[in-house]
Amino acid sequence: MVASEAIDSLSLTEQLVLLAVADAHRNDEIPAQTHEVRRTCRTRLDDLESEVVGTVTEADVMRSLYRLEDEGIVEEVGTGERSPTGKGRPSYALSESRETVYEDVSDRLL
Protein backbone atom coordinates (compact mmCIF):
# COMPACT_ATOMS: atom_id res chain seq x y z
CA MET A 1 0.00 0.00 0.00
CA VAL A 2 1.30 3.46 -0.84
CA ALA A 3 1.84 5.72 2.18
CA SER A 4 -0.93 8.15 1.23
CA GLU A 5 -3.41 5.28 0.83
CA ALA A 6 -2.36 3.88 4.20
CA ILE A 7 -2.79 7.27 5.84
CA ASP A 8 -6.23 7.72 4.24
CA SER A 9 -7.34 4.42 5.81
CA LEU A 10 -6.44 5.54 9.35
CA SER A 11 -8.93 6.79 11.92
CA LEU A 12 -8.71 10.43 13.02
CA THR A 13 -7.16 9.33 16.32
CA GLU A 14 -4.50 7.32 14.47
CA GLN A 15 -3.82 10.29 12.19
CA LEU A 16 -3.51 12.54 15.25
CA VAL A 17 -0.91 10.19 16.74
CA LEU A 18 0.90 10.11 13.40
CA LEU A 19 0.98 13.92 13.37
CA ALA A 20 2.49 13.88 16.86
CA VAL A 21 5.32 11.63 15.65
CA ALA A 22 5.79 13.89 12.60
CA ASP A 23 5.92 16.93 14.91
CA ALA A 24 8.65 15.22 16.93
CA HIS A 25 10.62 14.71 13.71
CA ARG A 26 10.13 18.33 12.71
CA ASN A 27 11.43 19.45 16.12
CA ASP A 28 14.37 16.98 16.08
CA GLU A 29 12.90 15.21 19.11
CA ILE A 30 13.21 11.71 17.73
CA PRO A 31 12.65 8.98 18.47
CA ALA A 32 9.43 10.04 20.19
CA GLN A 33 8.43 8.21 23.35
CA THR A 34 4.79 7.31 23.90
CA HIS A 35 4.25 9.78 26.76
CA GLU A 36 5.63 12.58 24.55
CA VAL A 37 3.34 11.53 21.70
CA ARG A 38 0.34 11.64 24.03
CA ARG A 39 1.30 15.12 25.29
CA THR A 40 1.63 16.38 21.71
CA CYS A 41 -1.77 14.90 20.85
CA ARG A 42 -3.36 16.74 23.76
CA THR A 43 -1.71 20.00 22.73
CA ARG A 44 -2.92 19.58 19.13
CA LEU A 45 -6.45 18.84 20.39
CA ASP A 46 -6.43 21.98 22.51
CA ASP A 47 -5.49 23.98 19.41
CA LEU A 48 -8.36 22.60 17.28
CA GLU A 49 -11.44 24.78 17.13
CA SER A 50 -13.99 21.98 17.21
CA GLU A 51 -14.36 18.60 18.89
CA VAL A 52 -12.77 16.53 16.10
CA VAL A 53 -11.41 13.80 18.34
CA GLY A 54 -12.39 13.21 21.95
CA THR A 55 -9.82 12.71 24.66
CA VAL A 56 -6.82 10.61 23.73
CA THR A 57 -5.83 8.05 26.34
CA GLU A 58 -2.52 6.29 26.71
CA ALA A 59 -4.22 3.12 25.40
CA ASP A 60 -5.42 5.05 22.31
CA VAL A 61 -1.87 6.20 21.65
CA MET A 62 -0.44 2.69 22.02
CA ARG A 63 -3.11 1.10 19.79
CA SER A 64 -2.54 3.80 17.19
CA LEU A 65 1.22 3.36 17.25
CA TYR A 66 0.85 -0.41 16.83
CA ARG A 67 -1.43 0.14 13.82
CA LEU A 68 0.94 2.71 12.33
CA GLU A 69 3.80 0.28 12.78
CA ASP A 70 1.77 -2.50 11.14
CA GLU A 71 1.12 -0.18 8.18
CA GLY A 72 4.85 0.58 7.91
CA ILE A 73 4.36 4.31 8.55
CA VAL A 74 6.30 4.39 11.84
CA GLU A 75 8.86 2.08 13.34
CA GLU A 76 9.72 1.30 16.93
CA VAL A 77 13.24 2.39 17.82
CA GLY A 78 14.97 0.93 20.84
CA THR A 79 16.61 3.55 23.03
CA GLY A 80 17.50 1.38 26.00
CA GLU A 81 15.88 3.93 28.31
CA ARG A 82 13.91 2.52 31.21
CA SER A 83 10.76 3.84 32.85
CA PRO A 84 10.60 4.36 36.63
CA THR A 85 9.08 0.85 36.95
CA GLY A 86 12.02 -0.69 35.10
CA LYS A 87 10.14 -1.46 31.92
CA GLY A 88 11.41 -0.39 28.54
CA ARG A 89 10.02 2.80 27.04
CA PRO A 90 9.09 2.27 23.42
CA SER A 91 10.03 5.09 21.10
CA TYR A 92 8.89 5.67 17.54
CA ALA A 93 10.20 7.31 14.40
CA LEU A 94 8.63 7.94 11.01
CA SER A 95 9.23 5.48 8.20
CA GLU A 96 7.68 7.95 5.75
CA SER A 97 8.65 11.53 5.06
CA ARG A 98 7.22 14.28 7.25
CA GLU A 99 5.96 16.03 4.13
CA THR A 100 3.92 12.99 3.11
CA VAL A 101 2.33 12.83 6.55
CA TYR A 102 1.41 16.53 6.63
CA GLU A 103 0.02 16.37 3.07
CA ASP A 104 -2.07 13.24 3.58
CA VAL A 105 -3.63 13.56 7.02
CA SER A 106 -7.13 14.94 7.35
CA ASP A 107 -7.38 18.69 7.03
CA ARG A 108 -9.63 18.60 10.10
CA LEU A 109 -6.55 17.90 12.23
CA LEU A 110 -4.33 20.66 10.86
Disulfide bonds with the S-S distance in Angstrom:
none
